[in-house]
Amino acid sequence: MSAVSRLVGRVRNLTDDYLVIGAVIVSTFFIGFGGGVIFPILPNLGAVLGISPFLVGVILSANRFSRLFANAPAGVLVDRVGTRTPFVVGMFVQGFATFGYVVAMIAPFPEGWFMGARILWGVGSALVFATAYTIAADVSDGGSRGANMGLIRGGVLFGFPTGVVVGGIVSEVAGTITAFVVATVFAFVASGIAYATVPETHVEGSSSKSVKPWDVNTGLPAVTVGLVNFAVLFVYIGALFATLVLFLNQKDLGVFGLGPQGSSGIFMAITVVAAGTFMFLGGYASDRLQSRVPTLLFFLGATSLGFVLMALADSVASLALACALVGTGQGGTSGPLMALLADLVPDEQMGRAVGTNNAFGDIGGGFGPVVSLPLVDAIGFWPVYLACAALPVVAALILVAGVHRETGSFLPSVRY
């Protein structure tokens, strides 16, 4: 084969890989609306529905608890039957779950409908998350893995806080039902895009074996990365997103004449923009540095500093700065963290390892609202936010210790 033919083949392969990455990003971004749109709405619906802060927290977290049981089977399915079918099925399941929010607003026993929709959403998202990251690992090498993971992670997580922003603003301007209808439309559009565009990338082994919830990757790399993911999602999704609308209400802070729901969407948009920017840049930096650890430590530090400022915030400007730092830290850890997992785990175990990582993240994001909402009600915001500032520091220590034990180096090189 001539040098020109090899070059053309390589360019074609790279183009195909980026088209796959793009299809996954678009699909996961739009499906994420349904996961986020409920967050600025439900805390205030608690008073309308006559339910306690604890039950509100349980509903907000129900998807993560159901995903705990679905993550491992989803990862095993990916390793055994491939990525396309679980991905597409998971997208449609999330679309029907989002429609459940609309039904909840017009049906008797709305809290039951909300709970059921959140549980169903968790099952669908377990399939989507496991496949999305595995697809990125399949089409990447060590020189592009961090950037591609950042892009995929951006699609998966960026859609969620964007849904928070849309939910807050649309619900205040046009009503809660309208916000949920908008999220449902986007969810089914995303499902159609996935069905039409996402190919198979990861057929390994046989699909004849049974899938067990406990069949997970329990190796040190998966557990180490999972614990870091736990800390990041506990403070970001579980604490900040669950309490911000209440924080604004207590501090009597708002922007553009909006109330707490709409204003919380604006402040969350600040975290979204920061996270979206640094999801790719964090992964790209770890590729160029040839090591994931320095980048991860930097952004974990940014998350911690952001929550220190949250505890001290007493104005729109100081709160905006705090949200920007938290978003920067969360986004900057995303790409390098998933790339580190792919560096340290054999390709044939990547689906299971992603399932393990997602399980830790769901424990963090799931217990966050259950813990933070009652604590804020009992002891106030600043002690909770200071505790959130300490958690990324603990995660950084776990990261360094786990990576050193696995590789013998504090700064291991990326794997090609």
N, C-alpha and C positions, 0 to 999 in steps of 0.2 A: 504494500500500500504506500502510495506517495506521501510526502510530508504535507502536501496541500490537502489530500483526501483525509488524512488524520486530523488536520486542523479543522476542516469543514465538519467532520464527525464530532469533534470535541465541542465546537460552537453549537452544533445542533443539539447535543446532549445538554449543554448548559442552558440553552433556550428552553428546552422541554422541562428541565428541572425548575426553572424560574416560573414557567407557566403553571406547573403543579403547585408551587409555593403560593403563587398569586391566587389560584382558585381556592385554596384552603383559607387564605387570609380573608378573601371576600366573604366566603361562606360563614366562617366563624365570627367575623365582625358583626354581620347583620343578625345572626342568631343570638348574639350576646345582648341585644336590646332587651329580650324577654327576661333575661336574668337580672338586669339592672333596673328596669323601669319600676319595679315594685318597691325599691329601697327608700326613695324619698316620699313615697305615698303611704306605705303601710304603717310606719310609726305614728302618723297623725290619724290614720283610720282606727287605731287602737281605741281612742276615745269614742269615736263614732260607733264602733262595733261593740263597745263595752267589754273589751278584753284587757287583761293585765299586761304590763310591760314584759313579763316573763313569757307569756303566750305569744306576744308579738315577736320576741326573739326566737322562739321555737319555730314559728312559721318562716321567718327570714332564713333560718338555718336548716330547714327541713330538707332542702335539696342536697345540702352537703352531707347530711346524715344518711340519706338514701344512697348517695353516691359512694359512701364508705363501703356499702355492700356490693355495689356494682363495679367499682374500680378494678378489682382483681379479675373478675370474669371478663371485663372489657379488655384488659391487657392480655390475658390468655387468648382470647378470640383473635386479637390482632396477630399474635405470634403464630397462631395455628391456621387461620383462614384468610388473613390479609387485612388490608386497611379499608378498601372501598365500601364494602357492604356495611360494616359496623358504623362507618362515618356517615353514610347517607341515612341509614335507619335512625341513628342518634339525632340527626338534624330534624327529621320529621317528628320524632317523639317530642323534642323540645318545642316544635311549632304547636303541636296539640296542647302541650302544657301551658304555653303562653295564652292560648285561647281560653284555658281554664280560668284565667284572671278575669276575663270578660264575663264569663258565666257567674263567677263569684259575686260580681257587683249587682246582679239582677236576680239571683236565686236565693231561696231560703238557706239558712245556715252558712253564711258566707265564709266564716273562718274555716269550716270543713273543706269548702272548695279551694280556698287558698292553700290549705295544707296539702290537699291531694295534688294540686297543680305543682307545688314546689317539690313534692316527692317524685312525681313523674319527670319533672325537669332534671332532677339529679340523675336519674337513670339514663336519660338521653345524653346529658353532658358528659357522663363517664365514658360513653362510647366515642363521643366527639373528641374529648381531650386525649384519650389514649391513642387514637388514630392520628390526630393532627401532629403531635410531637414525634410520633414514629415515622410519619411521612417525611418530616423535616430531617430526621436522622438518616433515613434511607437515601435521600437525594443530596446529601452533604458529605464533605470530608472535613478534616481538621482545619483547613484554611478558610472554610465558609460556614462551618457548623454554628459558630456563635452568632453570626449575623442572621442566618436563616432561622435559628431558634428564636432570636429576638423578633424577627418579622412574624413568625407563627404565633409566638406568645403575645405579640401585639394584637394580632387579629382576635385571638381567644379572649384576652383580658380587656383590650381596648373597647370592644363592643359592650362589655358589661358596664363600665363607668359611663360610657356614652349613653347607654340606656338610662342610667341614673339621671344624667343631665336632662335628657329628653323627657323622662318621666316627671321630673320636678317642674320643668317649665310648662310642658303641654298640659299637665294635670291642673296647674294653677290657671292657665289661660283658657283652656277648652274643656276641662273636666277630667276626672279620673278614668271614666270608661273610654273616652277618646284616646287617652294615653295608652291604655291596654290594647285597644284596637290597632293603633299604629304599630305597637310592638308585635302583635300577631301577624300583621301583613308582612312586616320585614322578616319575621321568622320563616314564613312559608316561601317567600322569595328566596331567602338564603338556602332553604332546603332544595328548591328547584335548581339553583345554581350548582349545588353540590352534586346532585344527581346527573346533571348534564356535563360536568367538567372534571370531576376528580377521578383519576385513574387508580388502578391497583399498583402498589409499590412494594408490597411486603408479604408475599405468599411464602410461608415457611411451614414445613411439617404437615401433619394430617389433621383434618377437622373432625375425625371420628372419635377423638377422646373427649371425655366429659370435662366440663369447665367447673372448677370449684372456687368459691369465694376466698378460700385460704391459700390458693395456689399463687403466691406472690414472690417477688424477688426480695429476699431478706438480707442480701449482702450488704456489706458496710457502705459501699458507694450510694446505693439506693436509700439506705436509712439516713446517712449523713445529709444528702441532698434533700431528702424528705423533711428532716427536722428544720433545716433552713427555710424550706417552703412553708412549713407550719408557722414559723415565727412571722414571716413576711405577710402571709395572708391573715393571720390572727389580728395583727395590728392594722392592716390596711382595709381589708373587707370587713373583718369581724368587729373592729373597734371604730375606726374613723368613719366608714360609710354608715354604720348602724347608729352612731351617736351624733353626727354632725348637725342634722336638722334640729335635734333637741338642744345642742350647744348654742346654735344661732338664736333659738327661741329664748333661752335663758339670758344670753348676753345682749339680746335685743339688737342684733346685727343683721343688716340686710343690704342688698345692692339693687340698683335700678328700680327701686320702689317695690320690689318683690317681697313676699312673705318668707317664712322659714323654708317651705318646700322649694319654691323657686330659687331662693338664694343658695340653698344647699346644693342645688344643681349647678349653679355658677361656680361655687367653690370646688365642687367635685370636678368640674370641667378643668380647673387649674391643675388638679392632680392628673387628670386624663392627658392634657397636653404635655405636661412634664414627663409622665410615664411613657406616652407614645413616642416622644422624642428620644428618650434614653433607652428604650427597649432595643432598638436597633443599634444605637451608638455603643451601648454597653457590650452587646455581643460582638460588634465589629472591633472594639478596643481589645477584647479578650483574644480575638483571632490574631490581631496584629502583635500583641504582647507575647503570644505563644504560651500563655498561661491564664487560666480563668480566675485564680485566687485573688490576685491584687485588685482586679476590677470588682469582684464580689465584695471584698472588704471595704472598698471605698464607698460603694453604694449602700451597704448595710449601715455604715456610719452616717450617711446622709439621711437614711430613714430614722435613725435614732435622734439625730439633731432636730429633724422636723417635728417629732413628737415632744421634745423639750420645749420648742417654740409654741406648739399647740397648747401645752399646759399654761404658758405665760400669755397667750394671745388675748388681747382686750380691744382690738380694733380691726377694721376690715383689712388694713395693710398688713398687720402682723399675722393675721389668720391666713391671708393669701400667701405670704412667704412660707409659713409653716406647711400649708397644703402643697406648695410647689416642691418643697424639699422632700416631703413624704412621697409624692408622686415620682420625683426623680429617683429616689432610693428604690422604690418598688419596681419601677420600669427598668432601671439599670441592672438589677439583680436577675431579671427574668431570663434574658438570652444566655448570659454566661452560666447560669445555674443549670438550665436544661442541656446546654452544650457540655458542661462538666459531666453530667450524668451519661450522655452519649459517649464521652471520652473514656469513661471508666467501666462501662458495662458492655459485655459482648453483644454484637448485633442481634443474635437470636433471642436475647433476653430483654431487648429494649422495651417491647410492649409491656411485659410484666413490671419492669423497673419504673416505667411511666405510671402504671397503675399504683405501685407502692408510693411514688412521689405524690400522686394526686390524692391518695388516701390521707397522707399527712397534711396536705394542704387543706383538705376538706375538714379534718378535725380542727385545724386552726381557724379557718373561716366559719365553720359551723358553730363551734363553741364561743367564738368571739362575741356575737350579739347576745347569746344566752348569758354570758358572763358580764359583758360590759354594760348592757342596758340596766339590769338590776343594780350593779355596783354604782353606776352614775346616779341612779335614783337614790341610793343609800348614802354615798360618801362624796359625791360631786365629781366634776370632770378632771381637775388637775391631778389628783392621785392616780386616776385610771390612765391618763395620758403619760404620766411619768413612768408608770409600770410598763406601758407600751414602748417607751424610749429604751428601757433596759433590755427588752426581749431581743432586738437585733444584735446587741452586743454579745449576749449569750449565744446567739446563733453563729456569730463570727468565730467564737472560741470553739464551738462544736465543729464548724467547717474546717478550721485549721487542723484540729486534732484528728478528725476523721480522714482528711486527705493525706496527712502525714503517715498515719498508720497504714493506709492502703497502698501508698506509692513510695514511702520512704523519703519524700520530699515535701517541703512546705510550699513549693512553687512548681508543681509538676507541669511538664510541657503538654500541649494539646496532642490528641491522638489523631493520626491520619488514617 
